Amino acid sequence: MAIADWRLQGVEFITCNCDWGCPCQFSAPPTHGDCHAVASMRIERGHFEKVVLDGLCWAATFSWPEAIHKGNGSCQVFIDERADEAQRQALLTILSGQESEPGVNVFQVFSTTMSEMFEPLFVPITLSLDVDQRLAHLDIPGVLQASGEPIRSPIDGTPQRARIALPNGFEFLEAEVASGSFQTQAALKMQSKDSHSHLAHVHFTGHGIEP
């Protein structure tokens, strides 16, 4: 079946309640048995058919009672308020896993684990992100706040660098690991401090992840 021509290329910031490194990245059970996460992306270049998506941001909150692959997940999506109606519908289509081949990207994979999707919100999103420095700040007033910073040595506090490489990954091919914190106040109310985070350059398409 033919799918729409689309791509999202840019930078992402993710933080969850697992320990640094996130065992889920290695097909192991989540640190605390459940998974709560905040995801965000700034689109540097993107389109859905003829709809240009350059410069827009999106974010999402996720919650699963057990490991992600066991399902029963809940999700709420937040779309940059600057997006016009065509851009909003394009992003909602992509983020809901539509117009993607099975198993090729995180949007389609996660969509198969959801049992509850809350109404999307169109909101002001402030996202500052530096992948190499492992620094991120995400703010949606009244909705969520999240941040990422380098993991630091318990001995002298110096920043430490670690990466995760997943050559066949469905979200990223390589990511910088950081320490993240978040608090959310919308449909899903969650919080975590000094837990896992990763930042990455990403290139999503309906056919898979590109370098």
C-alpha positions as CSV (number, residue, x, y, z in Angstrom):
1,M,0.0,0.0,0.0
2,A,1.4,3.4,-1.0
3,I,2.0,5.9,1.9
4,A,2.2,9.6,1.8
5,D,5.6,11.3,1.2
6,W,6.7,12.9,4.4
7,R,9.8,13.4,6.5
8,L,10.8,15.1,9.8
9,Q,14.4,16.1,10.2
10,G,15.8,17.9,13.2
11,V,16.7,17.4,16.9
12,E,14.9,15.6,19.6
13,F,14.9,15.6,23.4
14,I,13.4,12.7,25.4
15,T,13.3,12.1,29.1
16,C,11.8,9.2,31.1
17,N,11.7,7.8,34.6
18,C,14.3,5.1,34.0
19,D,17.8,5.2,35.3
20,W,20.4,6.8,33.1
21,G,20.9,4.7,29.9
22,C,17.3,3.4,30.0
23,P,17.2,-0.4,29.9
24,C,14.3,-0.2,27.4
25,Q,16.9,0.8,24.8
26,F,18.4,-2.7,25.3
27,S,15.1,-4.7,25.3
28,A,15.3,-5.0,29.1
29,P,12.5,-4.2,31.6
30,P,12.1,-0.5,32.6
31,T,13.9,0.4,35.8
32,H,10.8,0.8,37.9
33,G,8.5,-1.6,36.1
34,D,6.5,1.2,34.4
35,C,7.4,3.9,31.8
36,H,6.6,7.6,32.0
37,A,8.1,9.8,29.4
38,V,8.2,13.2,27.7
39,A,9.2,13.5,24.1
40,S,9.9,16.6,22.0
41,M,11.3,17.7,18.7
42,R,12.3,20.8,16.8
43,I,11.8,20.2,13.0
44,E,14.5,21.8,11.1
45,R,13.3,20.5,7.7
46,G,10.1,18.6,7.2
47,H,7.1,18.2,5.0
48,F,3.9,16.1,4.6
49,E,3.3,15.9,0.9
50,K,3.2,19.6,-0.1
51,V,2.7,20.9,3.5
52,V,6.0,22.5,4.8
53,L,6.7,21.8,8.4
54,D,10.1,23.6,8.8
55,G,10.6,25.3,12.1
56,L,7.7,23.8,14.0
57,C,7.9,22.0,17.4
58,W,5.9,19.1,18.8
59,A,5.9,17.4,22.2
60,A,4.1,14.4,23.7
61,T,3.6,12.7,27.1
62,F,3.5,8.9,27.4
63,S,2.6,6.5,30.2
64,W,2.7,2.7,30.2
65,P,1.9,0.6,33.3
66,E,4.5,-2.0,32.4
67,A,7.1,-2.3,29.6
68,I,6.2,-0.5,26.5
69,H,5.7,-3.6,24.4
70,K,3.1,-4.9,26.8
71,G,0.7,-2.1,25.8
72,N,-2.1,-0.3,27.6
73,G,-0.3,3.0,27.0
74,S,-1.7,6.5,27.3
75,C,-0.5,9.5,25.2
76,Q,-1.2,13.2,24.7
77,V,0.3,15.2,21.9
78,F,1.1,18.9,21.9
79,I,1.5,20.8,18.6
80,D,3.2,24.2,18.1
81,E,0.4,26.8,18.2
82,R,2.2,28.5,15.2
83,A,1.1,25.6,12.9
84,D,-1.8,26.4,10.6
85,E,-4.6,23.9,10.1
86,A,-2.9,21.9,7.3
87,Q,0.3,21.7,9.4
88,R,-1.6,20.6,12.5
89,Q,-3.4,17.8,10.6
90,A,-0.1,16.7,8.9
91,L,1.7,16.5,12.3
92,L,-1.2,14.7,14.0
93,T,-1.2,12.1,11.1
94,I,2.5,11.5,11.4
95,L,2.6,11.3,15.2
96,S,-0.3,8.9,15.3
97,G,1.7,6.4,13.3
98,Q,-0.4,6.8,10.1
99,E,1.2,6.8,6.7
100,S,4.2,4.7,7.9
101,E,5.2,1.2,7.2
102,P,4.8,-1.2,10.1
103,G,7.7,-1.1,12.6
104,V,9.8,1.4,10.8
105,N,9.6,4.4,13.2
106,V,8.8,5.2,16.8
107,F,5.4,6.8,15.9
108,Q,4.1,3.7,14.2
109,V,5.6,1.4,16.8
110,F,4.2,3.3,19.8
111,S,0.8,3.6,18.2
112,T,0.4,-0.1,18.4
113,T,0.9,0.0,22.2
114,M,-1.8,2.7,23.0
115,S,-5.1,2.1,24.5
116,E,-5.9,5.8,25.4
117,M,-5.2,8.9,23.3
118,F,-6.1,12.2,24.9
119,E,-7.2,15.2,22.9
120,P,-4.2,17.0,21.3
121,L,-3.5,20.6,22.4
122,F,-2.2,23.4,20.3
123,V,0.0,25.4,22.5
124,P,3.1,27.6,22.7
125,I,6.2,25.4,22.9
126,T,9.6,26.7,23.9
127,L,12.3,24.1,23.2
128,S,16.0,24.9,23.4
129,L,18.3,22.0,22.6
130,D,22.0,21.4,22.1
131,V,22.7,17.8,21.3
132,D,26.5,17.9,21.7
133,Q,26.4,19.7,25.0
134,R,23.6,17.5,26.3
135,L,21.5,20.5,27.3
136,A,17.8,20.9,26.8
137,H,14.9,22.9,28.1
138,L,11.3,22.3,27.2
139,D,8.5,24.5,28.5
140,I,4.7,24.5,27.7
141,P,3.1,26.9,30.2
142,G,0.6,25.1,32.4
143,V,1.3,21.8,30.6
144,L,4.8,20.6,31.2
145,Q,8.4,21.5,31.9
146,A,11.4,19.3,31.2
147,S,15.1,19.7,31.2
148,G,18.2,17.8,30.3
149,E,21.8,18.3,31.4
150,P,25.1,16.3,31.3
151,I,25.6,13.4,33.6
152,R,28.2,14.4,36.1
153,S,30.9,12.5,38.0
154,P,30.0,11.7,41.6
155,I,33.6,12.3,42.4
156,D,34.3,15.8,41.2
157,G,31.2,16.9,39.2
158,T,32.8,17.0,35.8
159,P,30.5,16.3,32.9
160,Q,30.6,12.7,31.5
161,R,29.7,11.7,28.0
162,A,28.0,8.5,26.9
163,R,26.2,7.6,23.7
164,I,23.8,4.9,22.6
165,A,24.2,3.6,19.1
166,L,21.3,1.6,17.5
167,P,22.2,0.9,13.9
168,N,18.7,-0.5,13.3
169,G,16.9,1.8,15.6
170,F,13.3,2.9,15.0
171,E,13.8,6.2,16.8
172,F,17.4,7.3,16.4
173,L,20.7,5.8,15.1
174,E,22.8,7.5,17.8
175,A,21.9,9.6,20.8
176,E,23.8,11.4,23.6
177,V,22.8,10.3,27.1
178,A,21.9,12.9,29.6
179,S,20.2,13.4,33.0
180,G,16.7,14.6,32.7
181,S,13.8,15.9,34.8
182,F,10.2,16.6,34.0
183,Q,6.9,17.6,35.5
184,T,3.6,17.5,33.6
185,Q,0.2,19.0,34.4
186,A,-2.1,18.1,31.5
187,A,-4.1,14.9,31.0
188,L,-1.1,12.8,32.2
189,K,0.3,14.1,35.5
190,M,3.8,12.7,36.0
191,Q,7.2,13.7,37.4
192,S,10.7,12.5,37.6
193,K,14.1,14.0,38.6
194,D,17.6,13.2,37.6
195,S,16.6,10.2,35.5
196,H,17.3,9.1,31.9
197,S,17.3,11.5,29.0
198,H,18.7,11.4,25.5
199,L,19.2,13.9,22.8
200,A,19.7,13.2,19.1
201,H,19.7,14.4,15.5
202,V,16.9,12.5,13.9
203,H,15.5,12.0,10.4
204,F,12.1,10.2,10.3
205,T,10.3,9.1,7.2
206,G,7.4,6.7,6.6
207,H,9.8,4.1,5.4
208,G,12.3,4.3,8.3
209,I,15.1,6.2,9.9
210,E,17.7,7.9,7.7
211,P,21.2,9.0,8.7
